[in-house]
């Protein structure tokens, strides 16, 4: 450090000496020496201070190589702190591993979703208008379920009781005897005659009929009429009418249960009949020779059980007894054995001449005559008849040849 400061001084001295060499005298030399001595002493006294100042600015120290070697020694403590810094980044990743915890939140999120699914059922029970198309093509609209119904059809009466809505019936005809509760219901005529005034007095909000003979009179009296033709063909019509009454009364769940059971039992018979190949002829004997022909529920039963009906005509008609004799049926459906054996025409059939086997040719319909009422009990009669005709298929003991 002294060499740096002295060198300019020396230049000055040299310059002075160079300029004063020819004329210098001894009287100027002594004061100059004294000044130089004082200056040197002052520099020696403050020489330790410049050693620390130059260490911060690197430019002055670059001119001399030896002093900078001390600077790295003082700088070595600084890297010690950076070496500790990487420890913090390594400590921060553990919190990052906890960050995936939000992925657990979505798994908890589905819990609220079931609550909306339970809300719709609370809104659905509200009944809306129900529209039923009658057999004459009219649309009958029910804004609310009817509370007082005159039911002029035995099958419909049984359907309403089957779905638990029989208490809505305030009137029916005198031929209706099932279920036993119908004994307490007011009778307003027989099956084919109707007392309009008696019906009006009951103040019904619906009159249900299976034929249209009195529709105009009922409507003129200000009554709502629903006409659905009865005793038509097709097993599905029975189940569908049960569902219809469920819709009208608002008891759809129980109606579907009853109708579904009816359909299931029909399908079971259909499945069992797949293995049957033989065909028998059959005649259904009714009062005054009335019998079901094609497109009737009874004839549908015959077709289901692969039986050929000797009544080859449409609907219910009176059959010519000569047709029965000419066709000599294998099976006769009747109310009793006596109604056949004591009939002057039917008693001439070969099956009647063999008393030992007559019970295998005459099927006696059970009490209540379920075959004549196209209601929920109709399937009971079908199963009973099927077991009698084909005991080996349905596990019964009846008809055999």
Secondary structure, DSSP 8 states (H G I E B T S, - for coil): -HHHHHHHHHHHHHHHHHHHTTT--HHHHHHHHHHHHHHHHHHHHTTTTHHHHHHHSHHHHTT-HHHHHHHHHHHHHHHHHHHHHHHHHHHHHHHHHHHTTHHHHHHHHHHHHHHHHHHHHHHHTS---EEEE-TTS-EEEESS--SSEEEE-HHHHHHHHHTT-GGGEEEE-TT---SGGGGGSEE-S-TT---HHHHHHTT-SEEEESS-TTHHHHHHTT--EEE---S-S-HHHHHHHHHHHHHHHT-HHHHHHHHHHHHHHHHHHHHHGGG----EEEEE--GGGEEE-BSSHHHHHHHHTTEEES--SBSEEE--HHHHHHH--SEEEES-SHHHHTSTTGGGSHHHH-TTTGGGTEEE--TT-GGGS-STTHHHHHHHHHHHH-HHHHS------
